[in-house]
Amino acid sequence: MIPVNEPLLNGNEKKYLNQCIDTGWISSEGPFIKEFEEKMAAKVGRKFGIAVSNGSVAIDAAILALGIGEGDEVIMPTFTIVSCAAAIVRVGAKPVLVDCNPDDWNMNVDEIEAKITDRTKAIMVVHIYGLPVNMNAVIAIAEKHGLKIIEDAAEQHGQLYDGKPIGSFGEISTFSFYPNKHITTGEGGMIMTDDEALAEKCRSLRNLCFIPAKRFIHYDLGFNFRMTNLQAALGLAQLERLDEFIAIKRAMGKKYTSLLKDVKGIQLPLEKNNEAENIYWVYAIVLDDTVGFDAEGAMKKLAEKKIGTRPFFWPMHEQPVFHKMGLFKNETYPVSERVARRGFYLPSGLALRPDDIDVVCDAVRAILK
């Protein structure tokens, strides 16, 4: 079986993990935490990094730190992972959705301004798969209407937009370090900001809102969102190789494209846009409407050939959990609905070998004959 993802863990991961074990620093108090935060923030061009237990709670903390709450609205893409909308809903705010683009699958920024009301507090940007959102347009809208920007950079570690690091935009940004990301800590995430007050609020929220002078007296309710020293050690070793990992991913994407560009019936990811070169977090494809089966059917056929795949995100406005809450009734976003049903991604992990890509592409050709 060629798995959909397999990380590369052949750098300093064992060395740093052994240091944690040898010194006994395995909790969230260990020295690798601060080093990982500082070096990740420097890589992204942010003043502050706050390591947390995963990328989803990074979004939760970001929403809370910005003071978004009951009755507020946040504009976001419908085509994304559920964590983004869940963080908004959990504080009593309302996600307001826009469709995605048909070419890069990022949020359609042309739809944002029409969704702004007097309750809108922020725009949540989510960079999808390999190319970034049109940040210049988002920033212009946010400045015009006095809105905050929350930047979910979970899928694009090391990506640049017009020469500036992804994750460096807006008031606050978030990262995920799940095993399929360019940098992994197994589970883990980070919040980034240039605002010292926001950084301090996020640090407090991740640590049960302890206060130094009277540790077990609480004036606010926080969470245990802490990252362990073990996770940070892993992340630091991964961060050391980020540029190498990006080169591997781009070589992978170019090989896939060269082998699949003449195959009829599929839309391939864009190699670049005006501001960025694709970083290929995953190599995603969308079946043409002329193909007689959908993504689920294609994935079953590829599984029979021992090829691992994963479906595209399912749109927020079609999620049963939100329908039960009375959200998004009668809303439709046709581009997102189509790509969710006809899109999936191929094996894209950093440990994927070039000859594995040959096998995968042969299998794709075979099922589309």
N, C-alpha and C positions, 0 to 999 in steps of 0.2 A: 504494500500500500504506500503510495506517495501521499504523505499527510498535507493538509492544507497549510499548516504552519509548523516549523520547527526552529527554535532559536539557536543562535550561535553562542556557546558558553565556554569558549576555549582561549580566553584571555586571562586576566588576573582574578577571575571570579573565585577560584578555589583558594588562591593566596589570601585574598581579603576575607573570605568566609572563615578560613582557618585562623586569621588574626582575631576575629570576633570570638571564636571558640576558645582560643588560647588565652585571651584576656578576660573572658567572661562577660564581655559587653555584647549581649544578645538582645537587649530590650531597646526601647525607644530612647534611652539615655546615652547610647553609645556615640563615639566621635565621628563615625562615618556619616551620621545624619547631617551634621552641620557641613561637612565637606561636600557631600552630595548636593545639598541645597545651594551652597555658594557656587560650586562649579557649574551646576545646571543653570542657575540664574545668570552667570557670566556668559554661558554659551548662548542663551536666549536674548541677552541684552537687557535683563531686568535687574532691579536693585535687590529684590527680595524673593526667595523661594521658600515655600513652606511644604515640607514633605508630609504626605498623608497616606492612609492605608490603601486607597485605590482611586481611580479616576472619577468614579461616580460621586464619592463623598467630597472630592475636590470641588465639584460643581455645587453640591449642597452647601458647602462652606462659603463658596463665592457668593451665592445668592443671599445667604444670611448676612454675610459681612457687608454687602451693599445695602442692607436694610430693606430689601424687597419683601413685601408681605401682603396681607389681606387686601384684596381689591385691586392690586397692581397688575399691570400687563407687561409681558415680555414677548417681543417678536422673535420668532425662531423658525428654523426649517421644519417642515413636516417629515422630510426624509433624513432621519438620523436615528441614533440609538435612544431607547426609552429614558435613559438616565437624565437626559437634558430636560425633557418635559416633566419628569417626576420631581426633580428638584424644585421646579417652579410651583407645581401643584401642591407639594408638601407644605409650603409656607402660606398657602391660601391665595396665591396669585394665579393668574390665568395665562397659559401659553397661547399666543396668537400666531397662527401659522402662515407660512408662505411656501410655494411650490419650489421644486428644484429645476435647474437647467437641464436640458436634454443631452448636452455634450459633456459637461464635467461633473454633473450630479450635485453640484453645490447649490446653496440657496439662491433663488432668483432675486437679486437685490432690487430689481425694477418693481417688485411687488411690495417692498417694505413700506414706502411712504404712505401708500393708501391705507395701510393697517394701523397707522399711528392715531391714538386718541389722547384725551387729556389724562388717561390713566396709564399710558405707556411710560415705563420707567427705564427700559433697557432693550437692547438688541443683543440676542445671543447668536454669535457666529460659530458655525461648526465647519471646519475644513474637512471635506469628505475625500477619503481614499488616497489621492495623490496630488491634487492641485488645490491651491488655496482659493478662498472666497475673494471676490473683488473688494478688497479692503478700502481702497480709496473712495469708492462710492459709499460704503457703509459709514466710514468716518465722516464724510460730508453730510450725510443724513443725520447722524448722531449729533454733530455740532450744530446743525441748523435747528434741531428740535430739543437740544439740551438733554440728550439721552446717554446713559451709560452703555459701554460695550463690554460684554462678557465673551471672551474668545476661547472656545474649546479647541485646543491644539493637540488633542489626544492622538491623532493619526498622522501627524506630520512633524515628528521630531527632526530638527535640522533643516527643514524647508525654509526657503527664503521667498519673500514677496517683495518684488522690486528692490532687492538687495537687503531687505530688513528681515530679521528672523521672525518666523511664525511663532506666536506666543508672546510677542513684544507689543501687541496692539491693545488699545483699550485700557480701561481701569484695572481689569483683572483677567487673567487667563489660567487655563487648567490643562494638565497633562495626565495621561494614563500610562502606566508601565506594565500593562498586561503582557503575557508571553508573546503575543503576536505583534507587539510594537517594536519600533527600531531600537529602543532601549527598554529592557525588561527588568523588573525586580520580582517577578513571579506575579504578585499582586502589588499594587502601589500606585501612587499618583503624586502630583505636586500642583500647588497654587502659586502663581507668579503675579507680582504687582510692583509698581514703583512707589506706591503710596504706603508710607510707614504705618499709618493708623490702620489701614486695611490689613496689612501684614500682621500687625499685632492682634487684631480681631480674629484673624484666621488661626493664628497660633493658639489663642485662647480657646476657640471653638473646638479645635482638634484635641484638646487636652482637658476636657471636662470643665473648662472655665475655672481651673484652679487659680488662686492668686498666691504670689510668692510669700507674702507676709503671714497669711493664715490659710494654709493649703486646703484644709477641709471645710472651710466656710465659703459658700458659693452665693454670689450675687446674680449670676446668670446660669442658665442651663446649657451645658456644652455636650460634647460627644467624645468617645474614644475613637478618634480618627488617626491615631498615631502610626507612623511607619517604624519598623524595627531596624536596629543597627544591621542585622543580617540582610534585610532587603536593601538598605542603603549601600552596603558593601557591594552587593551584586550590581546595583545601579551605577555605582561609580566605575566599576570595571567596564561596564557596557558603554558608559559615556565616553570613556577614553578612546573608544573605537567608532564613535558615531560617524565620523567622516568616511571611514572605511565601509561601514554598513550602508551608508547612502550610496556609495559607489557600487556596492554589490547589488543593491536594489535597482538602481538605474540600469545596470548591465542586464539584470534579469528582465526588466521591462522591455528593453530594446530587443533582446533575443526573442521574447514572446511575440512582440510586434512583427519582427522580421519573418517569423514562421507562420503567423496567422493573418497577415495583411491581405493575402489573396483568397482567404477562405470566405465564401459567400454565406450570408445569413447571420453575421455577428457584427456588432459595433464594438470597436476596440477603444481603450482609453486614449485620450489626447496625449501626445508626447510633450506638449507645452502650451502655454497661453502667452499673452502679452507680458505678464509679470513673473512667470515662474516656469521651471522645467519640472515635469512630473517626477515625484519622488517614489511612486509606486509602493505605497504602504501595502496595498494589495494589487494584484493584476485582475481587474474587473472587466467583464464583458456583458453585453446585453444582446439577447436574441432578437433578430428582426421579426416583425409580425408575420412574415411569410413562412417562418419555421413552424412546423406543425406540432410542436410541444413547447411548454413554458420552461422556466428555470428549474422548477421542481423535477420535471421530466428529464431535463438534461443532466441534472445532478445525479439522478438515479442511474441513468445510462453510464455516466462516468464512474460512479461507484462500482458498477459491475466490472469495470475495467481497472479497479483498484486505484482510482484517482480521487483524492479528497477535495471537496469543494465546500463553499459556504454561501448561503443566500445573501442577497442585499438586505439592507434594513427594511423593515415593514413600516409604512408611514404612521405617524402619530395619530392622524385623524381617523385611521382605521383600526386603532387598538381597542379591543373589547374593554379593557380596564378603564379607559377614559370615557367610553360610551356609557358605562355604568354610572359614571359621575355626571353624566349629562353634558359632556364636552364634545365639541366638534360635530354636533348633529347636522346632517344634511350638507356638510362641507365636502368639497371634492377638489382634488389637486391631481389633474390627469397625468402629468409627467411622472410624478412620484409613484402614482398607482401603477403605471405601466412598467417602470424600471424595477419596482419591487417584485413584480410578477415575472419579469423576463430577464432580470439581471442576477448574476452570481459571480463569485471570483474563484480563480484557479489557485493551485498551490503557489504560495508567495513568500514562504519563510526564508530567513537569512541562510539557513542550512541547505536550501534547495540546490541541487547540483545541476550543471548545464545539461547533462544527459537526461536528467529527470524532466527538464523542460521539453526536450525532444519527445519523450514518451507522452507527456501530457498533450502536446500539440497534435501528435498522431491520433490520440484518442478523441480530441475535439473534432478533428477532420472526419474521423470515422462515424461519429454519431450524427454529423450534419450531412452526410452523403445522401 
